[in-house]
Amino acid sequence: MQNLDVISVNIWAILASLANLLLLTWIVKKFLFKPVKKVVDSRRAAIEEDYAQAKTALDQAEESRLNYEAALAAAGQTTDQMISEAARNAERRGNEIVAEAREKAEEIRRQAKMDAELERRKAENEMKREIADLSASLTGKLLEREINEEDHRALIDSFLQEIDNDDDK
């Protein structure tokens, strides 16, 4: 029976080992697992906070991008409106300038026509005066003397010479 002693169960050794195991588990749990769990939880919270901040920053960046695109589109529309308004103003102003130029040209043409008519009338009146003066002069010469055919020709020649001399002036 000596073989049975080797296989025997020692309850007190099992209980002492079990108490040892429970005591070590409690010590490890109290002094090791709780602080490690606390560190792991704080790390997890920090990582989750970083993810939340990153998501917030990403959302803000996306919102900023959309605002920028909207502002860019609005600026493009405003620019197009300004360009079309400037083109309309330039065309209107060009039409006004052309109309003013036409009016001025018409006024100049009317004034030139009136001036030419006035000058023509003055020239006619001057010619009438000269003809009347020459006629009076010729009549006076005719009355001063008795005219024969030779004197008559000489008188006409001198009259024609006076007309030519007056035209040369």
Contacts in CASP RR format, 6 or more apart in sequence:
PFRMAT RR
TARGET T0000
AUTHOR 0000-0000-0000
METHOD contacts of the structure
MODEL  1
MQNLDVISVNIWAILASLANLLLLTWIVKKFLFKPVKKVVDSRRAAIEED
YAQAKTALDQAEESRLNYEAALAAAGQTTDQMISEAARNAERRGNEIVAE
AREKAEEIRRQAKMDAELERRKAENEMKREIADLSASLTGKLLEREINEE
DHRALIDSFLQEIDNDDDK
130 166 0 8 1.000
134 159 0 8 1.000
134 162 0 8 1.000
134 163 0 8 1.000
134 166 0 8 1.000
137 162 0 8 1.000
138 155 0 8 1.000
138 159 0 8 1.000
141 155 0 8 1.000
142 155 0 8 1.000
145 151 0 8 1.000
147 155 0 8 1.000
END
